[in-house]
Amino acid sequence: MKSLQLIFRYIKYLFRARSKHSAQAPFLYELITQVIDKTTDDNSCKNIEALRKELCTQERIIKITDFGAGSTINNSKTRKVKDVAKNSAKNAKFGKLLYRIIQFYKPKNILELGTSLGISTSYLAKADANAHVFTFEGCPETAKIAQENFDKQNITNTSITLGDFNLTLSEKLKEIETVDLAFIDGNHQEKPTIAYFEECLKYANNNTIFIFDDIHWSDGMENAWNYIKSNTRTTLTIDLFFVGIVFVKSELSKEDFTIRF
Ligand SMILES: C[S@@+](CC[C@H](N)C(=O)[O-])C[C@H]1O[C@@H](n2cnc3c(N)ncnc32)[C@H](O)[C@@H]1O
């Protein structure tokens, strides 16, 4: 039932999607042509994908501590690393999009809710060695493997905050003071997603970018996405179906743009 709804939402998205030529604002046109429509395949990306491939064969079993909406695929308390890698991590296409966003807009303080095995974190961190990725994870055994993965790739510009986002996020934000990019990829439920957005928004500046995963995954996530779009500080929003990108730049007019990705 859930997957049928998702297919229906995807078809609606395809009909809503506009071409880059209908992008009037120069900022939006540049985002589409220089970031969204580009491809990336440098050595860092190749290495991250080689790591993913290796994780997708790991039979090692870990104990899962699940605080979030959980997985619709496997709700058992222990899982093989290969299953976590296959089902939880953003795919290469989206990992590379994150990478290009970092390289183009150069955010310095990057926040990620939902480290998992550290695949998306690796894209965020490798994109710019001068940025720092503050990544958050609730499951200690998963986070331990993520740290191993950072060490394997010599990633030093990342720190993991362990624990429930509901307890760790506000404390860490006080320490970080400003957030330039926030990637929200954990606990995909309406109220927590809105709460994370509002908490991060207190530390946002005019150039802050928000990226939300799974904005059409459920009715609750669609409600959260609509709420985020209607926030008075939100100006430009981009719907790529599997992720939504939010800008709060005050000089942009409020616009919601759907584009095929
Ligand atoms: C979809 S996975 C993240 C995938 C990762 N960003 C990637 O693409 O490689 C979501 C992660 O968020 C964590 N999580 C969900 N809800 C949480 C919460 N309330 N507190 C802490 N961690 C949470 C889960 O343990 C899971 O590892």
The ligand as an SDF file (V2000), in Angstrom:
LIG
                    3D

 27 29  0  0  0  0  0  0  0  0999 V2000
   18.5270    6.8990    6.6090 C   0  0  0  0  0  0  0  0  0  0  0  0
   19.7660    6.6500    7.8000 S   0  0  0  0  0  0  0  0  0  0  0  0
   21.0050    7.8250    7.3500 C   0  0  0  0  0  0  0  0  0  0  0  0
   21.7180    7.4680    6.0810 C   0  0  0  0  0  0  0  0  0  0  0  0
   22.9220    8.3090    5.7850 C   0  0  0  0  0  0  0  0  0  0  0  0
   22.6350    9.7210    5.8370 N   0  0  0  0  0  0  0  0  0  0  0  0
   23.4750    7.9710    4.4180 C   0  0  0  0  0  0  0  0  0  0  0  0
   22.8730    8.3810    3.4020 O   0  0  0  0  0  0  0  0  0  0  0  0
   24.5230    7.3010    4.3430 O   0  0  0  0  0  0  0  0  0  0  0  0
   19.0780    7.3760    9.2180 C   0  0  0  0  0  0  0  0  0  0  0  0
   19.8900    7.2220   10.4970 C   0  0  0  0  0  0  0  0  0  0  0  0
   19.3450    8.0850   11.4820 O   0  0  0  0  0  0  0  0  0  0  0  0
   19.4030    7.4670   12.7340 C   0  0  0  0  0  0  0  0  0  0  0  0
   18.3030    8.0360   13.5530 N   0  0  0  0  0  0  0  0  0  0  0  0
   17.0020    8.0600   13.2390 C   0  0  0  0  0  0  0  0  0  0  0  0
   16.3080    8.7010   14.1900 N   0  0  0  0  0  0  0  0  0  0  0  0
   17.1870    9.1010   15.1280 C   0  0  0  0  0  0  0  0  0  0  0  0
   17.0780    9.8380   16.3460 C   0  0  0  0  0  0  0  0  0  0  0  0
   15.9060   10.2900   16.8010 N   0  0  0  0  0  0  0  0  0  0  0  0
   18.2040   10.0670   17.0370 N   0  0  0  0  0  0  0  0  0  0  0  0
   19.3960    9.6170   16.5900 C   0  0  0  0  0  0  0  0  0  0  0  0
   19.5710    8.9060   15.4510 N   0  0  0  0  0  0  0  0  0  0  0  0
   18.4730    8.6660   14.7270 C   0  0  0  0  0  0  0  0  0  0  0  0
   19.2240    5.9870   12.4660 C   0  0  0  0  0  0  0  0  0  0  0  0
   19.8540    5.2230   13.4780 O   0  0  0  0  0  0  0  0  0  0  0  0
   19.8780    5.8200   11.0870 C   0  0  0  0  0  0  0  0  0  0  0  0
   21.1780    5.3350   11.1850 O   0  0  0  0  0  0  0  0  0  0  0  0
  1  2  1  0
  2  3  1  0
  2 10  1  0
  3  4  1  0
  4  5  1  0
  5  6  1  0
  5  7  1  0
  7  8  2  0
  7  9  1  0
 10 11  1  0
 11 12  1  0
 11 26  1  0
 12 13  1  0
 13 14  1  0
 13 24  1  0
 14 15  1  0
 14 23  1  0
 15 16  2  0
 16 17  1  0
 17 18  1  0
 17 23  2  0
 18 19  1  0
 18 20  2  0
 20 21  1  0
 21 22  2  0
 22 23  1  0
 24 25  1  0
 24 26  1  0
 26 27  1  0
M  CHG  2   2   1   9  -1
M  END
$$$$
